[in-house]
Amino acid sequence: METVQAFTLLAAAIIFGICGAGTAVAFGNLGGKLIESSARQPELAPKLQTQFFLLSLIHLTLPTKA
């Protein structure tokens, strides 16, 4: 019985790690696109930065259902 619980905890830890890595990759891509679009149209940079930070704020503060 202890082995089943240990493997269950290990599987949950792996799942959480993969989810965290996926989120990090997605935010990295989003940040890269922000920099790319700011370089193409510098006059839109403040608006794009505001939208980026609002999106990350909403993503990090809203609870998710498990």
All heavy atoms as a GROMACS GRO file, in nm:
protein
  485
    1MET      N    1   0.082  -0.120   0.000
    1MET     CA    2   0.000   0.000   0.000
    1MET      C    3   0.086   0.126   0.000
    1MET      O    4   0.052   0.225  -0.062
    1MET     CB    5  -0.092  -0.004   0.123
    1MET     CG    6  -0.198   0.100   0.121
    1MET     SD    7  -0.310   0.070  -0.016
    1MET     CE    8  -0.438   0.179   0.022
    2GLU      N    9   0.197   0.122   0.070
    2GLU     CA   10   0.286   0.239   0.074
    2GLU      C   11   0.346   0.266  -0.064
    2GLU      O   12   0.368   0.382  -0.100
    2GLU     CB   13   0.397   0.216   0.176
    2GLU     CG   14   0.348   0.213   0.319
    2GLU     CD   15   0.459   0.177   0.416
    2GLU    OE1   16   0.575   0.166   0.372
    2GLU    OE2   17   0.429   0.159   0.534
    3THR      N   18   0.370   0.162  -0.139
    3THR     CA   19   0.426   0.178  -0.272
    3THR      C   20   0.328   0.249  -0.365
    3THR      O   21   0.368   0.336  -0.443
    3THR     CB   22   0.462   0.041  -0.332
    3THR    OG1   23   0.545  -0.028  -0.241
    3THR    CG2   24   0.534   0.057  -0.463
    4VAL      N   25   0.201   0.216  -0.354
    4VAL     CA   26   0.099   0.279  -0.438
    4VAL      C   27   0.090   0.429  -0.405
    4VAL      O   28   0.084   0.513  -0.495
    4VAL     CB   29  -0.038   0.210  -0.418
    4VAL    CG1   30  -0.147   0.287  -0.489
    4VAL    CG2   31  -0.033   0.067  -0.465
    5GLN      N   32   0.093   0.462  -0.278
    5GLN     CA   33   0.088   0.603  -0.238
    5GLN      C   34   0.212   0.678  -0.286
    5GLN      O   35   0.204   0.793  -0.330
    5GLN     CB   36   0.072   0.616  -0.087
    5GLN     CG   37  -0.063   0.574  -0.036
    5GLN     CD   38  -0.073   0.580   0.115
    5GLN    OE1   39   0.028   0.588   0.184
    5GLN    NE2   40  -0.195   0.575   0.165
    6ALA      N   41   0.327   0.614  -0.277
    6ALA     CA   42   0.451   0.678  -0.320
    6ALA      C   43   0.448   0.705  -0.470
    6ALA      O   44   0.486   0.815  -0.515
    6ALA     CB   45   0.570   0.591  -0.284
    7PHE      N   46   0.403   0.607  -0.547
    7PHE     CA   47   0.397   0.626  -0.692
    7PHE      C   48   0.290   0.729  -0.731
    7PHE      O   49   0.306   0.802  -0.828
    7PHE     CB   50   0.373   0.494  -0.764
    7PHE     CG   51   0.496   0.410  -0.778
    7PHE    CD1   52   0.497   0.279  -0.733
    7PHE    CD2   53   0.612   0.462  -0.834
    7PHE    CE1   54   0.611   0.202  -0.746
    7PHE    CE2   55   0.726   0.386  -0.847
    7PHE     CZ   56   0.726   0.255  -0.802
    8THR      N   57   0.182   0.735  -0.654
    8THR     CA   58   0.079   0.836  -0.680
    8THR      C   59   0.134   0.976  -0.658
    8THR      O   60   0.112   1.067  -0.738
    8THR     CB   61  -0.043   0.811  -0.589
    8THR    OG1   62  -0.092   0.681  -0.613
    8THR    CG2   63  -0.152   0.913  -0.616
    9LEU      N   64   0.207   0.995  -0.549
    9LEU     CA   65   0.268   1.125  -0.523
    9LEU      C   66   0.373   1.160  -0.628
    9LEU      O   67   0.384   1.276  -0.671
    9LEU     CB   68   0.330   1.128  -0.383
    9LEU     CG   69   0.232   1.130  -0.267
    9LEU    CD1   70   0.306   1.120  -0.135
    9LEU    CD2   71   0.149   1.257  -0.271
   10LEU      N   72   0.450   1.061  -0.670
   10LEU     CA   73   0.550   1.084  -0.774
   10LEU      C   74   0.484   1.124  -0.906
   10LEU      O   75   0.529   1.218  -0.973
   10LEU     CB   76   0.635   0.959  -0.793
   10LEU     CG   77   0.747   0.968  -0.896
   10LEU    CD1   78   0.847   1.074  -0.855
   10LEU    CD2   79   0.814   0.834  -0.912
   11ALA      N   80   0.376   1.056  -0.941
   11ALA     CA   81   0.304   1.092  -1.064
   11ALA      C   82   0.246   1.231  -1.057
   11ALA      O   83   0.253   1.308  -1.154
   11ALA     CB   84   0.193   0.989  -1.090
   12ALA      N   85   0.191   1.269  -0.943
   12ALA     CA   86   0.136   1.403  -0.927
   12ALA      C   87   0.246   1.509  -0.937
   12ALA      O   88   0.227   1.614  -1.000
   12ALA     CB   89   0.064   1.416  -0.792
   13ALA      N   90   0.362   1.480  -0.879
   13ALA     CA   91   0.474   1.575  -0.888
   13ALA      C   92   0.521   1.592  -1.031
   13ALA      O   93   0.552   1.704  -1.076
   13ALA     CB   94   0.588   1.527  -0.799
   14ILE      N   95   0.526   1.484  -1.106
   14ILE     CA   96   0.568   1.491  -1.246
   14ILE      C   97   0.466   1.571  -1.328
   14ILE      O   98   0.504   1.654  -1.411
   14ILE     CB   99   0.588   1.350  -1.304
   14ILE    CG1  100   0.711   1.285  -1.241
   14ILE    CG2  101   0.600   1.353  -1.456
   14ILE    CD1  102   0.728   1.138  -1.274
   15ILE      N  103   0.338   1.548  -1.303
   15ILE     CA  104   0.234   1.622  -1.376
   15ILE      C  105   0.243   1.771  -1.347
   15ILE      O  106   0.237   1.854  -1.438
   15ILE     CB  107   0.094   1.567  -1.341
   15ILE    CG1  108   0.077   1.428  -1.402
   15ILE    CG2  109  -0.016   1.660  -1.388
   15ILE    CD1  110  -0.046   1.354  -1.354
   16PHE      N  111   0.259   1.807  -1.219
   16PHE     CA  112   0.272   1.950  -1.184
   16PHE      C  113   0.396   2.011  -1.247
   16PHE      O  114   0.396   2.126  -1.291
   16PHE     CB  115   0.274   1.969  -1.033
   16PHE     CG  116   0.138   1.966  -0.970
   16PHE    CD1  117   0.105   1.869  -0.879
   16PHE    CD2  118   0.044   2.062  -1.003
   16PHE    CE1  119  -0.020   1.865  -0.820
   16PHE    CE2  120  -0.082   2.060  -0.945
   16PHE     CZ  121  -0.115   1.961  -0.854
   17GLY      N  122   0.505   1.936  -1.252
   17GLY     CA  123   0.627   1.986  -1.314
   17GLY      C  124   0.612   2.010  -1.463
   17GLY      O  125   0.657   2.113  -1.515
   18ILE      N  126   0.546   1.919  -1.531
   18ILE     CA  127   0.523   1.935  -1.675
   18ILE      C  128   0.432   2.055  -1.701
   18ILE      O  129   0.455   2.133  -1.794
   18ILE     CB  130   0.466   1.806  -1.735
   18ILE    CG1  131   0.574   1.697  -1.734
   18ILE    CG2  132   0.415   1.828  -1.876
   18ILE    CD1  133   0.524   1.560  -1.773
   19CYS      N  134   0.328   2.070  -1.619
   19CYS     CA  135   0.238   2.185  -1.635
   19CYS      C  136   0.311   2.316  -1.613
   19CYS      O  137   0.290   2.414  -1.685
   19CYS     CB  138   0.120   2.173  -1.540
   19CYS     SG  139   0.007   2.041  -1.582
   20GLY      N  140   0.397   2.320  -1.512
   20GLY     CA  141   0.474   2.441  -1.486
   20GLY      C  142   0.570   2.474  -1.600
   20GLY      O  143   0.586   2.590  -1.638
   21ALA      N  144   0.633   2.371  -1.656
   21ALA     CA  145   0.723   2.393  -1.768
   21ALA      C  146   0.647   2.442  -1.891
   21ALA      O  147   0.695   2.529  -1.964
   21ALA     CB  148   0.799   2.264  -1.800
   22GLY      N  149   0.528   2.387  -1.913
   22GLY     CA  150   0.446   2.432  -2.026
   22GLY      C  151   0.406   2.578  -2.013
   22GLY      O  152   0.408   2.654  -2.111
   23THR      N  153   0.370   2.618  -1.893
   23THR     CA  154   0.334   2.758  -1.869
   23THR      C  155   0.454   2.849  -1.891
   23THR      O  156   0.441   2.957  -1.949
   23THR     CB  157   0.280   2.774  -1.726
   23THR    OG1  158   0.168   2.689  -1.710
   23THR    CG2  159   0.239   2.917  -1.699
   24ALA      N  160   0.571   2.806  -1.846
   24ALA     CA  161   0.691   2.887  -1.864
   24ALA      C  162   0.725   2.904  -2.012
   24ALA      O  163   0.760   3.014  -2.056
   24ALA     CB  164   0.808   2.823  -1.790
   25VAL      N  165   0.711   2.798  -2.090
   25VAL     CA  166   0.738   2.806  -2.233
   25VAL      C  167   0.638   2.899  -2.300
   25VAL      O  168   0.674   2.982  -2.385
   25VAL     CB  169   0.736   2.665  -2.297
   25VAL    CG1  170   0.734   2.673  -2.448
   25VAL    CG2  171   0.854   2.585  -2.248
   26ALA      N  172   0.511   2.889  -2.262
   26ALA     CA  173   0.409   2.974  -2.323
   26ALA      C  174   0.433   3.122  -2.291
   26ALA      O  175   0.422   3.208  -2.380
   26ALA     CB  176   0.271   2.932  -2.274
   27PHE      N  177   0.467   3.153  -2.166
   27PHE     CA  178   0.495   3.293  -2.132
   27PHE      C  179   0.623   3.342  -2.199
   27PHE      O  180   0.634   3.460  -2.234
   27PHE     CB  181   0.503   3.312  -1.980
   27PHE     CG  182   0.373   3.352  -1.919
   27PHE    CD1  183   0.300   3.263  -1.845
   27PHE    CD2  184   0.324   3.480  -1.937
   27PHE    CE1  185   0.179   3.299  -1.790
   27PHE    CE2  186   0.204   3.518  -1.882
   27PHE     CZ  187   0.131   3.427  -1.808
   28GLY      N  188   0.718   3.254  -2.218
   28GLY     CA  189   0.839   3.292  -2.291
   28GLY      C  190   0.809   3.326  -2.436
   28GLY      O  191   0.862   3.425  -2.490
   29ASN      N  192   0.726   3.246  -2.499
   29ASN     CA  193   0.685   3.275  -2.637
   29ASN      C  194   0.608   3.406  -2.644
   29ASN      O  195   0.628   3.486  -2.737
   29ASN     CB  196   0.600   3.162  -2.693
   29ASN     CG  197   0.680   3.039  -2.725
   29ASN    OD1  198   0.802   3.046  -2.742
   29ASN    ND2  199   0.613   2.926  -2.733
   30LEU      N  200   0.519   3.427  -2.549
   30LEU     CA  201   0.441   3.550  -2.547
   30LEU      C  202   0.530   3.672  -2.528
   30LEU      O  203   0.513   3.774  -2.595
   30LEU     CB  204   0.335   3.542  -2.436
   30LEU     CG  205   0.233   3.654  -2.430
   30LEU    CD1  206   0.152   3.660  -2.559
   30LEU    CD2  207   0.142   3.634  -2.311
   31GLY      N  208   0.627   3.661  -2.438
   31GLY     CA  209   0.721   3.771  -2.418
   31GLY      C  210   0.806   3.798  -2.541
   31GLY      O  211   0.835   3.913  -2.576
   32GLY      N  212   0.846   3.691  -2.610
   32GLY     CA  213   0.923   3.707  -2.733
   32GLY      C  214   0.843   3.778  -2.841
   32GLY      O  215   0.895   3.863  -2.913
   33LYS      N  216   0.716   3.742  -2.853
   33LYS     CA  217   0.630   3.809  -2.951
   33LYS      C  218   0.608   3.955  -2.914
   33LYS      O  219   0.595   4.041  -3.002
   33LYS     CB  220   0.495   3.737  -2.962
   33LYS     CG  221   0.507   3.598  -3.019
   33LYS     CD  222   0.555   3.600  -3.162
   33LYS     CE  223   0.564   3.460  -3.216
   33LYS     NZ  224   0.609   3.458  -3.355
   34LEU      N  225   0.601   3.984  -2.783
   34LEU     CA  226   0.588   4.123  -2.738
   34LEU      C  227   0.709   4.204  -2.782
   34LEU      O  228   0.694   4.314  -2.837
   34LEU     CB  229   0.574   4.128  -2.586
   34LEU     CG  230   0.585   4.267  -2.523
   34LEU    CD1  231   0.462   4.350  -2.556
   34LEU    CD2  232   0.604   4.256  -2.374
   35ILE      N  233   0.827   4.151  -2.762
   35ILE     CA  234   0.948   4.224  -2.800
   35ILE      C  235   0.957   4.238  -2.952
   35ILE      O  236   0.994   4.344  -3.004
   35ILE     CB  237   1.073   4.152  -2.744
   35ILE    CG1  238   1.073   4.164  -2.591
   35ILE    CG2  239   1.201   4.208  -2.802
   35ILE    CD1  240   1.180   4.085  -2.523
   36GLU      N  241   0.920   4.133  -3.023
   36GLU     CA  242   0.923   4.138  -3.170
   36GLU      C  243   0.826   4.244  -3.223
   36GLU      O  244   0.861   4.323  -3.312
   36GLU     CB  245   0.887   4.002  -3.226
   36GLU     CG  246   0.888   3.993  -3.376
   36GLU     CD  247   0.847   3.855  -3.424
   36GLU    OE1  248   0.869   3.757  -3.351
   36GLU    OE2  249   0.794   3.847  -3.537
   37SER      N  250   0.705   4.247  -3.170
   37SER     CA  251   0.607   4.345  -3.218
   37SER      C  252   0.644   4.486  -3.174
   37SER      O  253   0.617   4.582  -3.247
   37SER     CB  254   0.467   4.309  -3.170
   37SER     OG  255   0.463   4.307  -3.029
   38SER      N  256   0.707   4.501  -3.058
   38SER     CA  257   0.752   4.634  -3.015
   38SER      C  258   0.865   4.685  -3.104
   38SER      O  259   0.876   4.805  -3.127
   38SER     CB  260   0.799   4.629  -2.870
   38SER     OG  261   0.692   4.599  -2.784
   39ALA      N  262   0.947   4.593  -3.153
   39ALA     CA  263   1.055   4.634  -3.243
   39ALA      C  264   1.000   4.674  -3.380
   39ALA      O  265   1.053   4.765  -3.444
   39ALA     CB  266   1.156   4.521  -3.259
   40ARG      N  267   0.894   4.608  -3.423
   40ARG     CA  268   0.835   4.639  -3.554
   40ARG      C  269   0.757   4.770  -3.551
   40ARG      O  270   0.759   4.846  -3.647
   40ARG     CB  271   0.743   4.527  -3.599
   40ARG     CG  272   0.815   4.402  -3.640
   40ARG     CD  273   0.715   4.296  -3.684
   40ARG     NE  274   0.781   4.171  -3.712
   40ARG     CZ  275   0.821   4.133  -3.832
   40ARG    NH1  276   0.801   4.212  -3.936
   40ARG    NH2  277   0.880   4.017  -3.850
   41GLN      N  278   0.682   4.793  -3.442
   41GLN     CA  279   0.602   4.916  -3.430
   41GLN      C  280   0.624   4.977  -3.292
   41GLN      O  281   0.549   4.950  -3.197
   41GLN     CB  282   0.454   4.885  -3.451
   41GLN     CG  283   0.423   4.839  -3.590
   41GLN     CD  284   0.275   4.816  -3.611
   41GLN    OE1  285   0.201   4.794  -3.518
   41GLN    NE2  286   0.233   4.824  -3.736
   42PRO      N  287   0.729   5.058  -3.279
   42PRO     CA  288   0.764   5.113  -3.147
   42PRO      C  289   0.654   5.201  -3.086
   42PRO      O  290   0.646   5.213  -2.964
   42PRO     CB  291   0.889   5.196  -3.175
   42PRO     CG  292   0.940   5.150  -3.306
   42PRO     CD  293   0.825   5.095  -3.382
   43GLU      N  294   0.570   5.261  -3.169
   43GLU     CA  295   0.466   5.348  -3.114
   43GLU      C  296   0.358   5.269  -3.040
   43GLU      O  297   0.284   5.325  -2.959
   43GLU     CB  298   0.403   5.433  -3.224
   43GLU     CG  299   0.325   5.357  -3.330
   43GLU     CD  300   0.410   5.304  -3.444
   43GLU    OE1  301   0.533   5.324  -3.442
   43GLU    OE2  302   0.353   5.240  -3.534
   44LEU      N  303   0.348   5.139  -3.066
   44LEU     CA  304   0.250   5.055  -2.996
   44LEU      C  305   0.307   4.986  -2.873
   44LEU      O  306   0.234   4.915  -2.803
   44LEU     CB  307   0.194   4.949  -3.090
   44LEU     CG  308   0.105   4.998  -3.203
   44LEU    CD1  309   0.061   4.880  -3.289
   44LEU    CD2  310  -0.017   5.067  -3.146
   45ALA      N  311   0.435   5.005  -2.844
   45ALA     CA  312   0.500   4.933  -2.734
   45ALA      C  313   0.432   4.955  -2.599
   45ALA      O  314   0.409   4.858  -2.526
   45ALA     CB  315   0.647   4.970  -2.728
   46PRO      N  316   0.397   5.079  -2.559
   46PRO     CA  317   0.333   5.094  -2.428
   46PRO      C  318   0.199   5.021  -2.417
   46PRO      O  319   0.169   4.959  -2.314
   46PRO     CB  320   0.314   5.244  -2.414
   46PRO     CG  321   0.411   5.306  -2.506
   46PRO     CD  322   0.426   5.209  -2.619
   47LYS      N  323   0.120   5.025  -2.523
   47LYS     CA  324  -0.010   4.956  -2.522
   47LYS      C  325   0.010   4.805  -2.514
   47LYS      O  326  -0.060   4.736  -2.439
   47LYS     CB  327  -0.090   4.993  -2.646
   47LYS     CG  328  -0.227   4.931  -2.650
   47LYS     CD  329  -0.304   4.972  -2.775
   47LYS     CE  330  -0.439   4.902  -2.778
   47LYS     NZ  331  -0.513   4.930  -2.899
   48LEU      N  332   0.105   4.753  -2.590
   48LEU     CA  333   0.131   4.610  -2.590
   48LEU      C  334   0.184   4.563  -2.455
   48LEU      O  335   0.147   4.456  -2.406
   48LEU     CB  336   0.229   4.573  -2.701
   48LEU     CG  337   0.178   4.593  -2.843
   48LEU    CD1  338   0.292   4.574  -2.943
   48LEU    CD2  339   0.064   4.499  -2.872
   49GLN      N  340   0.271   4.643  -2.394
   49GLN     CA  341   0.324   4.606  -2.263
   49GLN      C  342   0.213   4.604  -2.159
   49GLN      O  343   0.208   4.515  -2.074
   49GLN     CB  344   0.433   4.703  -2.221
   49GLN     CG  345   0.562   4.683  -2.296
   49GLN     CD  346   0.667   4.786  -2.258
   49GLN    OE1  347   0.639   4.882  -2.188
   49GLN    NE2  348   0.789   4.765  -2.304
   50THR      N  349   0.123   4.701  -2.165
   50THR     CA  350   0.011   4.704  -2.071
   50THR      C  351  -0.075   4.581  -2.087
   50THR      O  352  -0.112   4.517  -1.987
   50THR     CB  353  -0.074   4.832  -2.095
   50THR    OG1  354   0.009   4.946  -2.081
   50THR    CG2  355  -0.188   4.838  -1.997
   51GLN      N  356  -0.105   4.543  -2.210
   51GLN     CA  357  -0.186   4.423  -2.233
   51GLN      C  358  -0.113   4.297  -2.185
   51GLN      O  359  -0.174   4.207  -2.127
   51GLN     CB  360  -0.220   4.411  -2.381
   51GLN     CG  361  -0.317   4.515  -2.429
   51GLN     CD  362  -0.343   4.507  -2.578
   51GLN    OE1  363  -0.274   4.435  -2.649
   51GLN    NE2  364  -0.442   4.581  -2.625
   52PHE      N  365   0.017   4.290  -2.208
   52PHE     CA  366   0.095   4.174  -2.165
   52PHE      C  367   0.093   4.160  -2.013
   52PHE      O  368   0.070   4.052  -1.959
   52PHE     CB  369   0.239   4.186  -2.216
   52PHE     CG  370   0.330   4.077  -2.166
   52PHE    CD1  371   0.324   3.951  -2.221
   52PHE    CD2  372   0.422   4.102  -2.067
   52PHE    CE1  373   0.408   3.850  -2.177
   52PHE    CE2  374   0.506   4.002  -2.022
   52PHE     CZ  375   0.499   3.876  -2.077
   53PHE      N  376   0.116   4.271  -1.943
   53PHE     CA  377   0.120   4.263  -1.797
   53PHE      C  378  -0.018   4.238  -1.738
   53PHE      O  379  -0.031   4.168  -1.637
   53PHE     CB  380   0.184   4.388  -1.738
   53PHE     CG  381   0.332   4.394  -1.764
   53PHE    CD1  382   0.390   4.504  -1.823
   53PHE    CD2  383   0.415   4.289  -1.729
   53PHE    CE1  384   0.525   4.510  -1.847
   53PHE    CE2  385   0.551   4.293  -1.752
   53PHE     CZ  386   0.606   4.403  -1.811
   54LEU      N  387  -0.123   4.292  -1.799
   54LEU     CA  388  -0.258   4.262  -1.752
   54LEU      C  389  -0.291   4.115  -1.772
   54LEU      O  390  -0.352   4.052  -1.685
   54LEU     CB  391  -0.360   4.351  -1.822
   54LEU     CG  392  -0.368   4.495  -1.775
   54LEU    CD1  393  -0.465   4.574  -1.862
   54LEU    CD2  394  -0.408   4.503  -1.631
   55LEU      N  395  -0.253   4.061  -1.885
   55LEU     CA  396  -0.278   3.919  -1.911
   55LEU      C  397  -0.205   3.831  -1.811
   55LEU      O  398  -0.262   3.737  -1.757
   55LEU     CB  399  -0.235   3.883  -2.054
   55LEU     CG  400  -0.249   3.737  -2.091
   55LEU    CD1  401  -0.396   3.699  -2.101
   55LEU    CD2  402  -0.178   3.708  -2.220
   56SER      N  403  -0.079   3.862  -1.783
   56SER     CA  404  -0.005   3.781  -1.687
   56SER      C  405  -0.061   3.798  -1.546
   56SER      O  406  -0.066   3.702  -1.469
   56SER     CB  407   0.144   3.815  -1.691
   56SER     OG  408   0.164   3.950  -1.657
   57LEU      N  409  -0.107   3.917  -1.513
   57LEU     CA  410  -0.168   3.940  -1.382
   57LEU      C  411  -0.296   3.859  -1.367
   57LEU      O  412  -0.318   3.792  -1.265
   57LEU     CB  413  -0.197   4.088  -1.362
   57LEU     CG  414  -0.269   4.126  -1.234
   57LEU    CD1  415  -0.173   4.116  -1.117
   57LEU    CD2  416  -0.326   4.265  -1.243
   58ILE      N  417  -0.379   3.862  -1.469
   58ILE     CA  418  -0.505   3.786  -1.465
   58ILE      C  419  -0.476   3.636  -1.458
   58ILE      O  420  -0.540   3.563  -1.381
   58ILE     CB  421  -0.592   3.820  -1.587
   58ILE    CG1  422  -0.645   3.962  -1.574
   58ILE    CG2  423  -0.707   3.722  -1.603
   58ILE    CD1  424  -0.712   4.015  -1.700
   59HIS      N  425  -0.379   3.592  -1.534
   59HIS     CA  426  -0.346   3.449  -1.536
   59HIS      C  427  -0.295   3.402  -1.400
   59HIS      O  428  -0.328   3.292  -1.356
   59HIS     CB  429  -0.242   3.420  -1.644
   59HIS     CG  430  -0.191   3.280  -1.641
   59HIS    ND1  431  -0.268   3.174  -1.683
   59HIS    CD2  432  -0.074   3.228  -1.600
   59HIS    CE1  433  -0.198   3.062  -1.668
   59HIS    NE2  434  -0.079   3.093  -1.618
   60LEU      N  435  -0.215   3.483  -1.334
   60LEU     CA  436  -0.154   3.441  -1.210
   60LEU      C  437  -0.245   3.457  -1.089
   60LEU      O  438  -0.224   3.392  -0.987
   60LEU     CB  439  -0.023   3.517  -1.187
   60LEU     CG  440   0.087   3.487  -1.288
   60LEU    CD1  441   0.207   3.577  -1.265
   60LEU    CD2  442   0.129   3.342  -1.280
   61THR      N  443  -0.345   3.543  -1.097
   61THR     CA  444  -0.427   3.568  -0.980
   61THR      C  445  -0.560   3.493  -0.978
   61THR      O  446  -0.615   3.470  -0.872
   61THR     CB  447  -0.456   3.718  -0.964
   61THR    OG1  448  -0.520   3.766  -1.082
   61THR    CG2  449  -0.330   3.796  -0.938
   62LEU      N  450  -0.610   3.456  -1.094
   62LEU     CA  451  -0.738   3.386  -1.096
   62LEU      C  452  -0.718   3.240  -1.056
   62LEU      O  453  -0.628   3.173  -1.107
   62LEU     CB  454  -0.801   3.392  -1.236
   62LEU     CG  455  -0.858   3.525  -1.278
   62LEU    CD1  456  -0.916   3.515  -1.419
   62LEU    CD2  457  -0.963   3.573  -1.182
   63PRO      N  458  -0.801   3.192  -0.966
   63PRO     CA  459  -0.788   3.050  -0.929
   63PRO      C  460  -0.840   2.960  -1.040
   63PRO      O  461  -0.928   2.999  -1.117
   63PRO     CB  462  -0.876   3.039  -0.804
   63PRO     CG  463  -0.973   3.150  -0.816
   63PRO     CD  464  -0.903   3.260  -0.890
   64THR      N  465  -0.784   2.844  -1.048
   64THR     CA  466  -0.829   2.747  -1.147
   64THR      C  467  -0.894   2.629  -1.075
   64THR      O  468  -0.860   2.597  -0.962
   64THR     CB  469  -0.711   2.695  -1.232
   64THR    OG1  470  -0.615   2.638  -1.145
   64THR    CG2  471  -0.649   2.808  -1.312
   65LYS      N  472  -0.986   2.565  -1.143
   65LYS     CA  473  -1.050   2.447  -1.084
   65LYS      C  474  -0.964   2.326  -1.108
   65LYS      O  475  -0.915   2.303  -1.217
   65LYS     CB  476  -1.187   2.425  -1.148
   65LYS     CG  477  -1.287   2.532  -1.112
   65LYS     CD  478  -1.423   2.498  -1.169
   65LYS     CE  479  -1.523   2.605  -1.129
   65LYS     NZ  480  -1.657   2.574  -1.178
   66ALA      N  481  -0.945   2.250  -1.005
   66ALA     CA  482  -0.863   2.130  -1.016
   66ALA      C  483  -0.951   2.007  -1.027
   66ALA      O  484  -1.061   2.002  -0.987
   66ALA     CB  485  -0.771   2.117  -0.896
   0.00000   0.00000   0.00000
